Amino acid sequence: MAESIARRDAADVIEACSEGLSPLGFVPVLTMQTLAANGYSIESLDSTPITRAVWDAADIVINMSGVPKERAFMDYGKVEDWDVQDPYGADPVLYQTIYEDIQRRVAQLADRLRGASQKDALPKSAGKVTTDHEK
């Protein structure tokens, strides 16, 4: 969900991709239904493991795995932990609640990046943000 939300709502400061520490290998139907019901694209969504190339290219990695960054990553300096419940296997109501939580967090991150861009006179794109879970 975070990838689709960031692509639409924060494309000016986030180049989003979602890759997981333990990917399912597919995007759950309720994830796609929740995104579509809220007007977000489900095109190009995938469930894949994080690669070295993606890690190296990312300026910020958003960790939604539930495992603290200090335990999940050897080099966690660019990692932010987001405590987001995993909706997999839950009902549509919980998916919607989690969607709303992720949307709020993406908006906050985008606002922070926009503020940093203005303050530091950074280019329009503040960098690539990678999420590490299928949420």
N, C-alpha and C positions, 0 to 999 in steps of 0.2 A: 504494500500500500504506500509506503513512504516514497518509493521511487516514482510512482505515478503522480502522487500529490506534489512532490518537489518539481517534477517536470512541468506541471501546469502552473503551479502557484509561485514558483521561485526560480524559473528558468533564467532570470536575469543575473542571479548570483550563485546558482547551484547547477552543476552538471551531474545529475543523479544517475547512479546505477546501484542495483541491489544484488549483492552476492553474499552467500551465507557461510557460516562456520560449519553448519550441518544442514545443508539444503535438502528439501523434500524431493527435488527432482521434477516437481510440477507446481503450478500455482493453484491453490485450492479454489474450487468453484465459488464458495462463499466470498472469497477475497475479490474475485472478478465481479461477482454480482454486487457486492457492496460498493466497489469503485464505480461501476457503471451506473448504479442507482444514484450516486452522488455527482454524476457528470464527469467522471475521470476516465481517461483512456486505459484500456487494458491491452492495447497493442504492444507488442515487443516485451511483455513481461515474461520473465523466466525464473527458474529456480536453479541457480548454479553456485558452485563453490567459489570463494574468493581466490583470485589468482595473484601471483607475485606482481604481474604487470599492473593490475588494477590497484593493488596495495601501493605500489610505488608511485602511481599517478595521482593518488588521492591526497588532498590537502587535509581533509577531515574524514574520519571513519566513525560512523554512528553505530555503536554496538547495542543491538536490541536482543542479544542472545540470552540475557538473563545471567550470564556468567560475567563477573567483574572483569574489567579490561586488564587488570594486573594478572589475572589467571588465564584469560583467553588469548592474550597477545604477548609476544616477547618484546616487541617495540610498540609500546602503547602511548607514546607521546602525542600522537595526533588522533587518539581515540576518545570519543565522548560516550559515556554510558547513558542510555535512555532506558528507564525502567518501564517497559511497555509489556503488558500481558500478551502472551501468544494466544490468539483466538482459535487456532487450529482445532477442529473437532467440536467447537462450541456452536451455539445457535446464532441466527442472524442478528439478534438484538445485541449480543456481545460483540460481534464483528463491527456493527455500527458504532458502538461505544468506543472501541479501540480505534476505528477509523477517525473519529472525532478527536481523540487524544493525539494521534499521530499528526493529524492536520494542524492542530494547535502547536505542537512541537516544531513542525516544519516551518510554520509561520514565524515562530520565535527565532529559530535559527536564521531564517532568511532576513528578518529584521536586524539581527545582530550582524550578519555579514554585510548588509546594506550600510549599516552604520560604520562598520570598519572600512568599507570601500570609500565612503565619503571622507572619513577622518584621515585615512592614510593615502587617499588619492590613488587607490588601486584600480586596475582595469575593471571594466563592466562585469566580467565574470570573476568571482572571487575564488573559483577553483572547483575541483571535482569533489563531490561528497559521496562516499560509498556507505551504504547501510550493510550490516552484516547478517541480516536475518530476512526471512521471507515475509515479514509483516508489511 
